[in-house]
Amino acid sequence: MKLYIRFLPLIAFIIMLNQSLHAMGELRGGGLMVAPTRLVFEGKNRTAELTLTNNGNETSTYRIQTLNSLMDEFGKRTSIISPADDNESFADKYVRFAPRQIRLKPGEQQTVRVMLRLPNNISDGEYRTGLNFQWIPEPGEPDIRKGQVERGEVAVQIQFSYGITVPVIIRKGNLEASGKIVETVINKTEKGRQLLVKIARTGNRSLYGDFSVFHIDTDGKENLVSTMGGVAIYVPNPHRIFSVDLPEDLPFGKGNGKTMLRVEYRQRKEVGKKLIAETVIPAE
C-alpha cells in the first residue's frame, strides 16, 4: 500500500512554539491558546478536557479535527492524507470530541471534551493521533495571514495558516520504554560548532521529556547551554537525532578533557523528572 503524505503547513512555526511554551503547559498560535499541550489516556481513563482561549484581538473561528502524522529521525512531522494502513497504530478511530468547531471572541474561553471509544479486542500497545485546531478565515478574509518571526538578529518573513496540534496518546496494557544516548558528534561549521546527539528508543511505548545540554567548566560548575522542552521519540521510531548550535563564546577544553558537555534526556517535571539518558563528553 502506498502512503501519500504532505508536510504540515505549520511545522516550523509549531516547533518554535513547542520549545518555548511547553514548559508553560500551553500552546499558542494565531491568537489561540490551548492547555494542556498533550493528552495521555492510560488505565481506565476515558475522558479529558482541553481549554481553548482566544488571546488575540479579533473574533476567530477554529475547526477541530483529528490529524495523524509521522515523525522522522530529526523530529520533522509529516501529516498523512491517505487512509492509514491497518498496521499503523493511529488512534483517530478511537477518539471522539465535541464541539467540532468553535468561535471565540477576544478573551473568551471554550472547553473541548475528548472521549475514547475502545473496542474490547484492542491489542496492547500505544496508539497516537493529534487534535488539530485550524483557524478559519472570516468571509472575505484571505486564508493566509502574514507573520514575522525573529531569530537572533535576522527577521524572516513567513506565511502560514494558523493552527495548533495537540498530541493524543492512548496506552493499553503494561508498556515499557527506555532510552540511551548512542552517538554524539561535534561538527565545526562556518557558523560555529554544532552538537548532534542520537538517542535510541527501545520498548513498546514512546519516550517524552526535556532534552538539555550543560557546559561543565574546569571547576566542575555546570551552566545550561540549551534546552528543548517536551520532545518525544514516538513508536515505532527506533531513535531521534537532536541538533544543538553551541554558542561561539562557549569555553572549549582544547583536548585537555577538563572542559566537558553533559547531555541529558529527562522526563518532565509532572511525571517525576526521571533521567532517561545521559552522557558526558569533552567539549572540544
MIKOL-975922 format. One record per residue: residue number from 1; x, y, z of N, C-alpha, C in turn; residue in one letter. Coordinates in steps of 0.2 Angstrom, whole numbers, always signed. Layout:
BEGIN
{NUM {X Y Z} {X Y Z} {X Y Z} 'a'};
...
***
This chain:
BEGIN
{1 {+4 -6 +0} {+0 +0 +0} {+4 +6 +0} 'm'};
{2 {+3 +11 -5} {+7 +17 -5} {+4 +22 +0} 'k'};
{3 {+9 +26 +3} {+7 +31 +8} {+8 +37 +5} 'l'};
{4 {+3 +42 +5} {+4 +48 +2} {+4 +53 +8} 'y'};
{5 {+9 +58 +8} {+10 +62 +14} {+11 +69 +11} 'i'};
{6 {+10 +74 +15} {+12 +81 +14} {+15 +84 +20} 'r'};
{7 {+19 +89 +19} {+22 +92 +25} {+16 +97 +28} 'f'};
{8 {+16 +96 +35} {+12 +101 +39} {+13 +108 +37} 'l'};
{9 {+8 +112 +36} {+10 +119 +34} {+13 +123 +40} 'p'};
{10 {+12 +121 +46} {+14 +125 +52} {+20 +122 +55} 'l'};
{11 {+24 +117 +52} {+28 +113 +56} {+34 +118 +59} 'i'};
{12 {+37 +122 +55} {+42 +126 +58} {+39 +131 +63} 'a'};
{13 {+33 +133 +62} {+30 +138 +67} {+29 +134 +74} 'f'};
{14 {+26 +128 +73} {+24 +124 +79} {+30 +122 +83} 'i'};
{15 {+36 +120 +80} {+42 +118 +83} {+44 +124 +88} 'i'};
{16 {+44 +130 +85} {+47 +136 +89} {+42 +137 +95} 'm'};
{17 {+36 +136 +94} {+31 +137 +99} {+32 +131 +105} 'l'};
{18 {+33 +125 +102} {+33 +120 +107} {+39 +121 +112} 'n'};
{19 {+45 +123 +109} {+51 +123 +113} {+50 +129 +118} 'q'};
{20 {+47 +134 +116} {+46 +140 +121} {+40 +139 +126} 's'};
{21 {+35 +136 +124} {+29 +136 +128} {+27 +130 +131} 'l'};
{22 {+30 +124 +129} {+28 +118 +133} {+29 +118 +140} 'h'};
{23 {+35 +121 +142} {+36 +122 +149} {+30 +126 +153} 'a'};
{24 {+27 +130 +149} {+21 +134 +152} {+15 +130 +152} 'm'};
{25 {+15 +124 +149} {+9 +120 +149} {+3 +122 +144} 'g'};
{26 {+5 +126 +139} {+1 +128 +134} {+4 +129 +127} 'e'};
{27 {+0 +129 +122} {+2 +130 +115} {-2 +136 +113} 'l'};
{28 {+2 +140 +109} {-1 +146 +106} {+0 +147 +99} 'r'};
{29 {-5 +150 +95} {-4 +151 +88} {-10 +155 +85} 'g'};
{30 {-9 +160 +82} {-14 +164 +79} {-19 +167 +84} 'g'};
{31 {-17 +168 +90} {-22 +171 +95} {-25 +166 +99} 'g'};
{32 {-24 +159 +97} {-27 +154 +101} {-22 +151 +106} 'l'};
{33 {-24 +150 +112} {-20 +146 +117} {-24 +140 +119} 'm'};
{34 {-20 +134 +119} {-23 +128 +121} {-19 +125 +127} 'v'};
{35 {-23 +122 +132} {-20 +119 +138} {-24 +113 +140} 'a'};
{36 {-21 +107 +142} {-14 +106 +142} {-12 +105 +134} 'p'};
{37 {-5 +104 +134} {-2 +103 +127} {-2 +96 +125} 't'};
{38 {-4 +91 +129} {-4 +84 +127} {-9 +80 +131} 'r'};
{39 {-12 +75 +128} {-17 +71 +132} {-14 +64 +131} 'l'};
{40 {-14 +61 +137} {-12 +54 +138} {-17 +50 +142} 'v'};
{41 {-20 +45 +138} {-25 +40 +141} {-22 +34 +143} 'f'};
{42 {-22 +32 +150} {-20 +26 +152} {-24 +23 +157} 'e'};
{43 {-24 +16 +158} {-28 +13 +163} {-36 +14 +161} 'g'};
{44 {-40 +16 +166} {-47 +16 +165} {-49 +23 +163} 'k'};
{45 {-44 +28 +162} {-46 +35 +160} {-48 +35 +153} 'n'};
{46 {-54 +38 +152} {-58 +38 +145} {-60 +45 +143} 'r'};
{47 {-59 +50 +148} {-61 +57 +146} {-56 +62 +148} 't'};
{48 {-56 +67 +144} {-52 +73 +146} {-54 +79 +143} 'a'};
{49 {-52 +85 +145} {-54 +91 +143} {-48 +96 +141} 'e'};
{50 {-49 +99 +136} {-44 +105 +133} {-48 +111 +134} 'l'};
{51 {-44 +116 +137} {-46 +123 +137} {-43 +127 +132} 't'};
{52 {-48 +131 +128} {-46 +135 +122} {-47 +142 +124} 'l'};
{53 {-42 +147 +123} {-43 +154 +125} {-41 +158 +119} 't'};
{54 {-45 +162 +117} {-43 +167 +112} {-40 +173 +115} 'n'};
{55 {-33 +173 +115} {-29 +179 +117} {-27 +184 +112} 'n'};
{56 {-31 +184 +106} {-29 +189 +101} {-34 +195 +102} 'g'};
{57 {-34 +199 +97} {-38 +205 +97} {-44 +205 +92} 'n'};
{58 {-45 +199 +89} {-51 +198 +84} {-55 +192 +86} 'e'};
{59 {-61 +192 +84} {-65 +186 +85} {-63 +181 +80} 't'};
{60 {-62 +175 +82} {-59 +170 +77} {-63 +163 +78} 's'};
{61 {-63 +160 +72} {-67 +153 +72} {-61 +148 +70} 't'};
{62 {-62 +142 +74} {-57 +137 +73} {-61 +130 +72} 'y'};
{63 {-59 +126 +67} {-61 +120 +65} {-57 +114 +69} 'r'};
{64 {-60 +109 +72} {-56 +104 +76} {-57 +98 +72} 'i'};
{65 {-51 +94 +71} {-51 +88 +68} {-45 +84 +70} 'q'};
{66 {-46 +77 +69} {-40 +73 +71} {-35 +73 +65} 't'};
{67 {-29 +72 +67} {-23 +73 +62} {-18 +68 +64} 'l'};
{68 {-17 +63 +59} {-12 +58 +60} {-5 +60 +57} 'n'};
{69 {+0 +59 +60} {+7 +61 +57} {+12 +56 +59} 's'};
{70 {+17 +57 +55} {+23 +53 +56} {+29 +58 +58} 'l'};
{71 {+34 +55 +61} {+40 +59 +63} {+46 +56 +61} 'm'};
{72 {+50 +60 +58} {+57 +57 +55} {+62 +57 +61} 'd'};
{73 {+68 +55 +59} {+73 +55 +65} {+75 +61 +67} 'e'};
{74 {+74 +67 +64} {+76 +73 +66} {+70 +77 +69} 'f'};
{75 {+64 +74 +70} {+59 +77 +73} {+54 +81 +69} 'g'};
{76 {+55 +80 +62} {+51 +84 +57} {+44 +79 +56} 'k'};
{77 {+39 +82 +57} {+32 +79 +56} {+30 +79 +49} 'r'};
{78 {+26 +74 +46} {+23 +74 +40} {+16 +72 +42} 't'};
{79 {+11 +75 +39} {+4 +73 +40} {+2 +68 +35} 's'};
{80 {-3 +63 +36} {-5 +58 +32} {-12 +60 +29} 'i'};
{81 {-12 +60 +23} {-18 +62 +19} {-22 +57 +16} 'i'};
{82 {-19 +51 +16} {-22 +45 +13} {-24 +41 +19} 's'};
{83 {-29 +36 +18} {-31 +32 +24} {-25 +28 +26} 'p'};
{84 {-24 +28 +33} {-19 +24 +36} {-19 +17 +35} 'a'};
{85 {-13 +14 +34} {-13 +6 +34} {-15 +4 +41} 'd'};
{86 {-19 -2 +41} {-22 -5 +47} {-16 -7 +52} 'd'};
{87 {-10 -8 +49} {-5 -10 +54} {-2 -4 +57} 'n'};
{88 {-4 +2 +55} {-1 +8 +59} {-5 +9 +65} 'e'};
{89 {-2 +11 +71} {-5 +12 +77} {-8 +19 +78} 's'};
{90 {-12 +21 +74} {-15 +28 +75} {-22 +27 +79} 'f'};
{91 {-23 +32 +82} {-29 +32 +87} {-35 +36 +85} 'a'};
{92 {-35 +39 +79} {-40 +43 +77} {-47 +40 +77} 'd'};
{93 {-47 +33 +75} {-54 +30 +75} {-56 +28 +82} 'k'};
{94 {-52 +30 +87} {-55 +28 +94} {-56 +35 +98} 'y'};
{95 {-55 +41 +95} {-56 +47 +98} {-62 +51 +96} 'v'};
{96 {-66 +53 +101} {-72 +57 +99} {-71 +64 +103} 'r'};
{97 {-74 +69 +100} {-73 +75 +104} {-79 +80 +102} 'f'};
{98 {-80 +85 +106} {-85 +90 +105} {-84 +96 +108} 'a'};
{99 {-85 +102 +105} {-88 +103 +99} {-83 +102 +93} 'p'};
{100 {-85 +102 +87} {-80 +101 +81} {-78 +108 +78} 'r'};
{101 {-82 +113 +80} {-80 +120 +78} {-82 +125 +83} 'q'};
{102 {-77 +130 +84} {-79 +135 +90} {-78 +142 +87} 'i'};
{103 {-81 +147 +90} {-80 +154 +88} {-79 +157 +94} 'r'};
{104 {-73 +161 +95} {-71 +164 +101} {-70 +171 +100} 'l'};
{105 {-73 +175 +105} {-72 +182 +105} {-65 +183 +109} 'k'};
{106 {-62 +189 +108} {-56 +191 +112} {-57 +190 +119} 'p'};
{107 {-52 +185 +122} {-53 +184 +129} {-57 +179 +131} 'g'};
{108 {-61 +176 +126} {-66 +171 +128} {-63 +164 +128} 'e'};
{109 {-66 +160 +133} {-63 +153 +133} {-69 +148 +131} 'q'};
{110 {-66 +142 +129} {-71 +136 +127} {-68 +130 +129} 'q'};
{111 {-72 +125 +132} {-69 +119 +134} {-71 +114 +128} 't'};
{112 {-66 +110 +126} {-67 +104 +122} {-67 +98 +126} 'v'};
{113 {-72 +94 +125} {-72 +87 +129} {-69 +82 +124} 'r'};
{114 {-65 +78 +126} {-62 +72 +122} {-64 +66 +126} 'v'};
{115 {-66 +61 +122} {-68 +54 +124} {-65 +49 +120} 'm'};
{116 {-64 +43 +123} {-62 +37 +120} {-67 +32 +119} 'l'};
{117 {-67 +28 +113} {-72 +23 +112} {-67 +17 +110} 'r'};
{118 {-65 +13 +114} {-60 +7 +113} {-64 +1 +112} 'l'};
{119 {-63 -3 +107} {-66 -10 +106} {-63 -14 +112} 'p'};
{120 {-67 -19 +113} {-65 -24 +119} {-59 -28 +116} 'n'};
{121 {-58 -29 +110} {-52 -33 +107} {-46 -29 +105} 'n'};
{122 {-46 -23 +107} {-40 -19 +105} {-34 -22 +108} 'i'};
{123 {-28 -23 +104} {-22 -26 +106} {-18 -21 +111} 's'};
{124 {-14 -24 +115} {-10 -20 +120} {-5 -16 +115} 'd'};
{125 {-4 -10 +117} {+1 -6 +113} {-1 +2 +114} 'g'};
{126 {+3 +6 +111} {+2 +13 +111} {-1 +15 +104} 'e'};
{127 {-6 +20 +105} {-9 +22 +99} {-9 +30 +99} 'y'};
{128 {-8 +33 +94} {-7 +40 +94} {-11 +44 +88} 'r'};
{129 {-13 +50 +89} {-16 +54 +84} {-15 +61 +87} 't'};
{130 {-18 +66 +84} {-17 +73 +86} {-24 +76 +85} 'g'};
{131 {-26 +81 +89} {-31 +85 +89} {-29 +92 +86} 'l'};
{132 {-31 +94 +80} {-29 +99 +76} {-34 +105 +76} 'n'};
{133 {-32 +111 +79} {-36 +117 +79} {-34 +122 +73} 'f'};
{134 {-38 +122 +68} {-36 +126 +62} {-41 +132 +62} 'q'};
{135 {-37 +138 +61} {-40 +144 +60} {-44 +144 +54} 'w'};
{136 {-50 +147 +54} {-55 +148 +48} {-55 +155 +47} 'i'};
{137 {-53 +157 +41} {-54 +165 +39} {-61 +167 +39} 'p'};
{138 {-62 +173 +41} {-69 +176 +41} {-71 +177 +33} 'e'};
{139 {-77 +178 +32} {-79 +179 +25} {-76 +185 +22} 'p'};
{140 {-73 +184 +16} {-69 +190 +13} {-62 +191 +15} 'g'};
{141 {-60 +187 +20} {-53 +187 +23} {-49 +182 +20} 'e'};
{142 {-43 +183 +18} {-38 +178 +14} {-37 +173 +19} 'p'};
{143 {-36 +167 +16} {-34 +161 +21} {-27 +160 +23} 'd'};
{144 {-23 +165 +21} {-16 +166 +23} {-15 +172 +26} 'i'};
{145 {-12 +172 +32} {-10 +178 +36} {-3 +178 +36} 'r'};
{146 {+0 +185 +36} {+7 +185 +37} {+9 +186 +44} 'k'};
{147 {+15 +183 +46} {+18 +184 +52} {+25 +185 +52} 'g'};
{148 {+28 +187 +57} {+35 +188 +57} {+38 +185 +63} 'q'};
{149 {+44 +182 +62} {+47 +178 +67} {+55 +181 +67} 'v'};
{150 {+57 +183 +73} {+64 +185 +73} {+68 +180 +77} 'e'};
{151 {+74 +178 +74} {+78 +173 +76} {+85 +176 +76} 'r'};
{152 {+88 +178 +82} {+94 +182 +83} {+93 +189 +80} 'g'};
{153 {+97 +191 +76} {+96 +197 +73} {+93 +197 +66} 'e'};
{154 {+91 +191 +64} {+88 +191 +57} {+81 +190 +57} 'v'};
{155 {+77 +194 +54} {+70 +194 +54} {+68 +190 +47} 'a'};
{156 {+64 +185 +48} {+62 +181 +42} {+54 +182 +41} 'v'};
{157 {+52 +184 +36} {+45 +185 +34} {+42 +178 +32} 'q'};
{158 {+37 +175 +35} {+34 +169 +34} {+27 +170 +33} 'i'};
{159 {+24 +165 +29} {+17 +165 +28} {+14 +158 +31} 'q'};
{160 {+9 +158 +34} {+6 +151 +37} {-2 +152 +38} 'f'};
{161 {-5 +146 +38} {-12 +146 +40} {-11 +144 +48} 's'};
{162 {-15 +148 +52} {-14 +147 +59} {-17 +140 +61} 'y'};
{163 {-14 +137 +65} {-16 +130 +68} {-12 +128 +74} 'g'};
{164 {-15 +123 +78} {-11 +120 +83} {-13 +113 +83} 'i'};
{165 {-8 +108 +85} {-10 +101 +85} {-8 +99 +92} 't'};
{166 {-12 +96 +96} {-11 +93 +102} {-11 +86 +102} 'v'};
{167 {-5 +83 +103} {-4 +75 +103} {-9 +72 +108} 'p'};
{168 {-12 +66 +105} {-17 +62 +109} {-14 +55 +109} 'v'};
{169 {-12 +53 +115} {-9 +46 +116} {-13 +41 +120} 'i'};
{170 {-14 +35 +117} {-18 +30 +121} {-14 +24 +122} 'i'};
{171 {-13 +22 +129} {-9 +16 +130} {-13 +11 +133} 'r'};
{172 {-13 +5 +131} {-16 -1 +133} {-11 -6 +135} 'k'};
{173 {-12 -9 +141} {-8 -14 +144} {-2 -11 +147} 'g'};
{174 {+3 -16 +150} {+9 -14 +153} {+14 -13 +148} 'n'};
{175 {+16 -6 +147} {+20 -4 +142} {+27 -1 +145} 'l'};
{176 {+32 -3 +142} {+39 +0 +144} {+43 +3 +139} 'e'};
{177 {+47 +7 +141} {+52 +10 +136} {+58 +13 +139} 'a'};
{178 {+64 +12 +136} {+70 +15 +139} {+74 +19 +133} 's'};
{179 {+78 +23 +135} {+82 +27 +130} {+89 +27 +132} 'g'};
{180 {+93 +28 +127} {+101 +28 +128} {+104 +32 +123} 'k'};
{181 {+108 +36 +125} {+112 +40 +120} {+118 +36 +117} 'i'};
{182 {+117 +35 +111} {+121 +30 +107} {+127 +34 +103} 'v'};
{183 {+126 +40 +102} {+131 +43 +97} {+131 +51 +99} 'e'};
{184 {+137 +54 +99} {+137 +61 +100} {+143 +64 +95} 't'};
{185 {+141 +69 +91} {+146 +72 +87} {+146 +79 +87} 'v'};
{186 {+152 +82 +88} {+153 +90 +87} {+156 +92 +81} 'i'};
{187 {+152 +95 +76} {+154 +97 +70} {+156 +104 +70} 'n'};
{188 {+161 +106 +66} {+163 +113 +65} {+161 +115 +59} 'k'};
{189 {+156 +120 +59} {+153 +123 +53} {+156 +130 +52} 't'};
{190 {+153 +133 +46} {+155 +140 +45} {+152 +145 +51} 'e'};
{191 {+146 +142 +54} {+143 +146 +59} {+145 +145 +66} 'k'};
{192 {+150 +140 +66} {+152 +138 +73} {+151 +130 +74} 'g'};
{193 {+152 +128 +80} {+151 +121 +82} {+144 +119 +83} 'r'};
{194 {+142 +113 +81} {+136 +110 +81} {+136 +104 +84} 'q'};
{195 {+132 +102 +89} {+132 +96 +93} {+126 +92 +90} 'l'};
{196 {+127 +86 +88} {+122 +81 +86} {+122 +75 +91} 'l'};
{197 {+116 +74 +94} {+115 +68 +99} {+110 +63 +96} 'v'};
{198 {+112 +57 +96} {+107 +52 +94} {+105 +48 +100} 'k'};
{199 {+98 +48 +101} {+96 +44 +107} {+91 +38 +104} 'i'};
{200 {+93 +32 +106} {+90 +26 +104} {+84 +25 +109} 'a'};
{201 {+78 +22 +106} {+72 +21 +110} {+71 +13 +109} 'r'};
{202 {+70 +10 +115} {+68 +3 +114} {+62 +2 +119} 't'};
{203 {+58 -3 +117} {+52 -5 +121} {+46 -3 +116} 'g'};
{204 {+40 -4 +119} {+33 -3 +116} {+29 +3 +117} 'n'};
{205 {+33 +8 +119} {+29 +15 +120} {+34 +20 +119} 'r'};
{206 {+32 +26 +118} {+36 +32 +116} {+39 +35 +122} 's'};
{207 {+44 +39 +121} {+48 +42 +126} {+46 +50 +126} 'l'};
{208 {+46 +53 +131} {+44 +60 +131} {+47 +64 +137} 'y'};
{209 {+51 +69 +135} {+54 +73 +141} {+57 +79 +138} 'g'};
{210 {+62 +82 +142} {+66 +88 +141} {+73 +86 +139} 'd'};
{211 {+75 +89 +133} {+82 +87 +131} {+87 +93 +133} 'f'};
{212 {+92 +92 +137} {+96 +98 +139} {+103 +97 +138} 's'};
{213 {+107 +102 +137} {+114 +102 +136} {+117 +107 +141} 'v'};
{214 {+122 +104 +145} {+126 +109 +150} {+133 +109 +149} 'f'};
{215 {+136 +115 +150} {+143 +115 +150} {+146 +115 +157} 'h'};
{216 {+152 +111 +157} {+155 +110 +164} {+162 +113 +163} 'i'};
{217 {+163 +118 +167} {+170 +121 +167} {+175 +118 +171} 'd'};
{218 {+181 +120 +171} {+187 +117 +174} {+186 +116 +182} 't'};
{219 {+181 +120 +184} {+180 +120 +192} {+174 +115 +193} 'd'};
{220 {+171 +112 +188} {+166 +107 +189} {+159 +111 +189} 'g'};
{221 {+159 +117 +188} {+152 +121 +188} {+149 +120 +182} 'k'};
{222 {+142 +119 +182} {+138 +117 +176} {+134 +124 +174} 'e'};
{223 {+134 +125 +168} {+129 +130 +165} {+125 +128 +160} 'n'};
{224 {+119 +129 +160} {+114 +127 +154} {+116 +130 +148} 'l'};
{225 {+117 +126 +143} {+119 +129 +136} {+112 +129 +132} 'v'};
{226 {+108 +124 +132} {+102 +124 +128} {+97 +119 +131} 's'};
{227 {+91 +120 +130} {+86 +115 +132} {+80 +115 +127} 't'};
{228 {+77 +109 +126} {+71 +109 +122} {+66 +105 +126} 'm'};
{229 {+61 +108 +128} {+56 +105 +132} {+50 +102 +129} 'g'};
{230 {+48 +96 +132} {+43 +92 +129} {+44 +89 +122} 'g'};
{231 {+49 +85 +121} {+51 +82 +115} {+50 +75 +115} 'v'};
{232 {+48 +72 +110} {+46 +65 +110} {+50 +60 +105} 'a'};
{233 {+51 +54 +107} {+53 +49 +102} {+47 +44 +102} 'i'};
{234 {+43 +44 +96} {+37 +40 +96} {+38 +33 +93} 'y'};
{235 {+34 +29 +95} {+33 +22 +92} {+31 +23 +85} 'v'};
{236 {+34 +20 +80} {+39 +15 +80} {+46 +17 +79} 'p'};
{237 {+47 +23 +80} {+54 +26 +78} {+59 +23 +83} 'n'};
{238 {+65 +20 +80} {+70 +17 +85} {+75 +23 +88} 'p'};
{239 {+75 +29 +85} {+79 +34 +88} {+77 +41 +86} 'h'};
{240 {+80 +46 +88} {+79 +53 +86} {+86 +56 +87} 'r'};
{241 {+87 +61 +82} {+93 +64 +82} {+92 +72 +84} 'i'};
{242 {+95 +74 +89} {+94 +81 +91} {+100 +85 +89} 'f'};
{243 {+99 +91 +87} {+104 +96 +85} {+104 +102 +89} 's'};
{244 {+110 +104 +91} {+111 +110 +96} {+117 +114 +93} 'v'};
{245 {+115 +121 +91} {+121 +125 +89} {+124 +128 +96} 'd'};
{246 {+130 +127 +97} {+134 +129 +103} {+136 +136 +102} 'l'};
{247 {+135 +140 +108} {+137 +147 +107} {+144 +148 +106} 'p'};
{248 {+146 +153 +102} {+153 +155 +100} {+157 +156 +106} 'e'};
{249 {+155 +159 +111} {+159 +161 +117} {+159 +155 +122} 'd'};
{250 {+157 +149 +120} {+157 +143 +125} {+165 +141 +126} 'l'};
{251 {+167 +141 +132} {+174 +139 +133} {+175 +131 +131} 'p'};
{252 {+180 +130 +127} {+181 +123 +125} {+188 +121 +128} 'f'};
{253 {+189 +114 +129} {+194 +112 +133} {+201 +111 +129} 'g'};
{254 {+201 +112 +122} {+207 +111 +119} {+211 +104 +120} 'k'};
{255 {+207 +99 +121} {+210 +92 +121} {+212 +90 +128} 'g'};
{256 {+211 +95 +133} {+214 +93 +140} {+209 +89 +144} 'n'};
{257 {+202 +88 +141} {+197 +84 +144} {+194 +87 +150} 'g'};
{258 {+196 +93 +152} {+193 +96 +159} {+187 +100 +157} 'k'};
{259 {+186 +102 +151} {+180 +106 +150} {+175 +101 +146} 't'};
{260 {+169 +100 +149} {+165 +95 +146} {+158 +97 +145} 'm'};
{261 {+154 +93 +141} {+147 +94 +140} {+144 +88 +143} 'l'};
{262 {+138 +90 +146} {+134 +85 +149} {+127 +85 +145} 'r'};
{263 {+125 +80 +143} {+119 +79 +139} {+114 +75 +143} 'v'};
{264 {+108 +77 +143} {+103 +73 +147} {+96 +73 +143} 'e'};
{265 {+93 +68 +144} {+86 +67 +142} {+82 +65 +148} 'y'};
{266 {+77 +69 +150} {+74 +68 +157} {+66 +69 +156} 'r'};
{267 {+63 +64 +160} {+56 +65 +160} {+54 +72 +162} 'q'};
{268 {+48 +74 +161} {+45 +81 +163} {+44 +81 +170} 'r'};
{269 {+44 +87 +173} {+43 +88 +180} {+36 +84 +182} 'k'};
{270 {+31 +85 +178} {+24 +82 +181} {+24 +75 +181} 'e'};
{271 {+29 +71 +178} {+29 +64 +179} {+35 +62 +183} 'v'};
{272 {+38 +66 +187} {+44 +64 +191} {+51 +66 +189} 'g'};
{273 {+52 +68 +183} {+59 +70 +181} {+64 +65 +181} 'k'};
{274 {+62 +59 +180} {+66 +53 +180} {+71 +54 +174} 'k'};
{275 {+78 +52 +175} {+83 +53 +170} {+82 +47 +165} 'l'};
{276 {+81 +49 +159} {+80 +44 +153} {+87 +42 +151} 'i'};
{277 {+91 +46 +149} {+98 +45 +146} {+102 +51 +148} 'a'};
{278 {+109 +49 +148} {+114 +54 +150} {+121 +52 +147} 'e'};
{279 {+125 +57 +145} {+132 +56 +144} {+136 +62 +145} 't'};
{280 {+142 +62 +146} {+147 +67 +147} {+152 +66 +142} 'v'};
{281 {+154 +72 +138} {+159 +71 +133} {+163 +77 +133} 'i'};
{282 {+169 +77 +131} {+174 +83 +131} {+171 +88 +126} 'p'};
{283 {+172 +94 +128} {+170 +100 +124} {+176 +102 +120} 'a'};
{284 {+176 +99 +114} {+182 +100 +110} {+180 +103 +103} 'e'};
***
